[in-house]
Amino acid sequence: MAQARWTYLGNGRKNEIGIYHGDESGHVLIYCNQNVVAIDFNMKDSKTYSFMVGYRLLELHIKKTGDQFEYELDDKDTKMPIDEKLETQLFWKDFMTSLIIGIGIGILVFLMYQWLVH
């Protein structure tokens, strides 16, 4: 069974992308961060698979050369300015949520301390 794996830095984190390709069966399984992205059965010729990681379009090319297969991962760079704005908004939303939860826990601890002291 042929296997290939890439580490793709995008969407604000490391993403592990990999492929399993059965030698005899031709079955293909493509995954990203332990989530199955595509399954194809009896794939014995060249083919391209497209999938999204965050706001990025990636293409995994399987090229048949003779009896062997070559695997290549391409970033199609479809990121648009609106996507960057959305990512920034999501970052600040997550940051503010964490900050509010932290302040709430801090106030709760302070109140419990005051209650125990008196």
C-alpha positions as CSV (number, residue, x, y, z in Angstrom):
1,M,0.0,0.0,0.0
2,A,1.4,3.4,-1.0
3,Q,1.3,6.2,1.5
4,A,2.2,9.8,1.4
5,R,1.9,12.5,4.0
6,W,2.3,16.3,4.0
7,T,2.2,19.0,6.7
8,Y,0.3,22.0,5.5
9,L,0.6,25.2,7.5
10,G,-2.6,27.1,7.0
11,N,-5.8,28.1,8.7
12,G,-3.7,29.2,11.7
13,R,-2.4,25.7,12.5
14,K,-0.5,22.7,11.2
15,N,-2.6,20.3,9.1
16,E,-1.6,16.8,8.5
17,I,-2.8,15.6,5.1
18,G,-2.2,12.1,3.8
19,I,-3.2,9.5,1.3
20,Y,-3.4,5.7,1.4
21,H,-3.5,4.0,-2.0
22,G,-3.9,0.3,-2.3
23,D,-1.4,-1.4,-4.6
24,E,-3.7,-4.2,-5.8
25,S,-7.2,-2.8,-5.2
26,G,-6.5,0.8,-6.2
27,H,-8.6,2.0,-3.3
28,V,-7.7,5.6,-2.3
29,L,-8.3,7.3,1.1
30,I,-7.4,10.9,1.6
31,Y,-7.4,12.4,5.1
32,C,-6.8,15.8,6.8
33,N,-6.2,15.9,10.5
34,Q,-7.6,12.4,11.0
35,N,-10.8,13.3,9.1
36,V,-11.6,11.5,5.9
37,V,-11.7,13.9,3.0
38,A,-12.2,11.5,0.0
39,I,-12.6,7.8,-0.7
40,D,-12.3,6.4,-4.1
41,F,-12.5,2.7,-5.2
42,N,-10.6,0.9,-7.9
43,M,-8.6,4.1,-8.9
44,K,-5.9,2.9,-11.3
45,D,-5.3,5.9,-13.4
46,S,-4.2,9.6,-12.9
47,K,-6.7,11.7,-11.0
48,T,-6.9,15.0,-9.1
49,Y,-8.9,15.4,-5.8
50,S,-9.9,18.9,-4.6
51,F,-10.8,19.8,-1.0
52,M,-10.8,22.7,1.3
53,V,-8.6,23.3,4.4
54,G,-10.1,26.3,6.1
55,Y,-10.5,28.9,3.3
56,R,-7.8,27.3,1.1
57,L,-8.4,25.1,-1.9
58,L,-5.9,22.2,-2.1
59,E,-5.5,19.7,-4.9
60,L,-4.0,16.3,-4.5
61,H,-2.7,15.0,-7.8
62,I,-2.2,11.3,-8.4
63,K,-0.1,10.8,-11.5
64,K,0.4,7.4,-13.0
65,T,3.8,6.9,-14.7
66,G,4.3,3.3,-15.9
67,D,3.4,1.0,-13.1
68,Q,4.1,3.6,-10.4
69,F,2.1,6.5,-8.9
70,E,3.4,9.9,-7.9
71,Y,1.6,12.1,-5.4
72,E,1.6,15.9,-5.3
73,L,-0.2,18.4,-3.1
74,D,-0.9,21.9,-4.5
75,D,-2.3,25.0,-2.8
76,K,-4.5,26.7,-5.3
77,D,-4.3,30.0,-3.3
78,T,-8.0,30.9,-3.5
79,K,-7.8,33.1,-0.4
80,M,-9.7,36.3,-0.9
81,P,-9.7,39.6,1.1
82,I,-13.1,38.8,2.5
83,D,-11.7,35.6,3.9
84,E,-8.9,37.4,5.7
85,K,-11.5,39.8,7.2
86,L,-13.6,36.8,8.4
87,E,-10.5,35.1,9.9
88,T,-9.7,38.3,11.8
89,Q,-13.2,38.6,13.1
90,L,-13.2,35.0,14.2
91,F,-9.9,35.5,16.0
92,W,-11.2,38.5,17.9
93,K,-14.4,36.7,18.7
94,D,-12.5,33.8,20.2
95,F,-10.1,36.1,22.0
96,M,-12.9,38.1,23.6
97,T,-14.8,35.0,24.6
98,S,-11.7,33.6,26.3
99,L,-11.1,36.9,28.0
100,I,-14.6,37.2,29.3
101,I,-14.5,33.6,30.6
102,G,-11.2,34.3,32.3
103,I,-12.5,37.4,33.9
104,G,-15.6,35.6,35.1
105,I,-13.5,32.8,36.6
106,G,-11.3,35.4,38.3
107,I,-14.3,37.1,39.8
108,L,-15.8,33.8,41.0
109,V,-12.5,32.8,42.6
110,F,-12.2,36.2,44.3
111,L,-15.8,36.0,45.6
112,M,-15.3,32.5,46.9
113,Y,-12.1,33.6,48.7
114,Q,-13.9,36.6,50.3
115,W,-16.7,34.3,51.4
116,L,-14.3,31.8,53.0
117,V,-12.2,34.5,54.7
118,H,-15.3,36.1,56.4
